[in-house]
Every structure is written in structure tokens, then in C-alpha cells.
């Protein structure tokens, strides 16, 4: 399963939208979508997503 798919599932479980996750992170939705697509590789932001969504994943290569 791709990182993007795992985030989508975690968002549904938490009752959040991508917009809410971006707001919590202090970034734009477009920037968040770039991270999820793998177009931006910010280890710090990926860790922040893991922390906010309570994901227990290692940072690994993501499918686009």
C-alpha cells in the first residue's frame, strides 16, 4: 500500500480531510498533496504526518 493510501485511510479513521491535515501542519493543501504524491520528499513533514495521524510506519519509498 502506498504512503498516500495509508494517509487516506488514517484521515478517514480520524474524521479529517486533507485540508484539516494541512491546517494542522501549517502548510497548504497543494504542498500536502505534493508530499503525498512523492513530488516533495521532506522527512520532517512525513514524520509530522505520522505523528498527527498516529501512523506507525517507517519512511519508505512511495508510489506515485
HULIN-V452212 format. One record per pair of residues at least 6 apart in sequence whose ideal C-beta (glycine too) atoms are under 6 Angstrom apart, sorted by the first residue. I is the first residue (numbers start at 1). J is the second residue. If there is no record, write none. Layout:
BEGIN
((I	J) (I	J))
END
This chain:
BEGIN
((2	62) (2	63) (3	62) (4	36) (7	36) (10	53) (10	55) (18	29) (18	32) (19	29) (22	29) (22	32) (24	52) (25	48) (34	40) (35	45) (37	64) (38	62) (38	64) (46	59))
END
